[in-house]
């Protein structure tokens, strides 16, 4: 797997908590680009917030990166949409061109400004994307497309600004591009060899390793309904 060239950060984005959708679900998905330098701390960028701290944010999801080149693919898939005219549609904190799930690997360590970030996991899309786009299938579309983006944990706090370079400085797991991880999660979901390898990845958060271990033990894929639609398995709304 060839290491990617440095990518220029075209936007850094943050957002506060606001009601989302008809039910006013608390969410920080509405991120806006800022022109000033921002401090990147252990739990994310200054001025950023998450409406559901149980499933979003925290050290393993401190910074969300979404490739801007995916936007053209989404316009092809769902047609023109106001959210797709500028970065921030997917709740990302970092927007670049030149990096993707195919060129970034789990555990990759990047320098951004004076901060150091490590790729911690892919994104598991949730129903807030449905509410944001006004489409009941958007979260599932993102999952099935593989265009999920990814998260970083903050190895070293620092300051970054739009226009800074995102530079790969270490690649401890070259055999684990994010496409392989996402294929195990959402494609060949009961491949025992891949699940065993995933469960052994110390770079993954514990809950992802447990997910792989449960599939190995039970021979079943977990129910995604609540995450993708906001409904419980019995049909009760979230």
Number of C-alpha atoms within 10 A of each C-alpha: 13 7 14 13 13 16 18 18 19 17 23 27 26 25 23 16 17 16 14 18 15 7 9 10 16 16 22 22 26 22 21 19 19 14 11 10 15 20 18 24 19 19 19 25 22 15 12 20 22 20 18 13 10 8 12 15 20 15 18 21 23 22 29 23 24 27 21 24 14 15 19 13 13 17 13 9 10 11 10 12 11 8 14 18 12 13 24 24 21 24 23 27 25 24 25 22 14 14 21 23 21 14 16 23 28 28 25 22 24 22 21 22 21 14 18 22 27 25 27 24 24 25 19 19 22 21 21 25 24 20 21 19 18 11 13 16 15 22 23 20 20 19 19 15 13 18 23 25 25 24 26 26 24 25 17 14 19 19 16 22 19 21 16 19 19 23 18 20 14 14 19 12 14 16 11 20 19 24 20 18 19 23 15 20 22 15 14 13 18 18 15 17 11 19 22 15 14 23 21 14 16 10 17 19 14 12 10 15 19 15 17 23 19 16 19 19 10 10 13 11 15 11 10 16 16 17 18 22 22 18 15 14 11 8 11 9 10 12
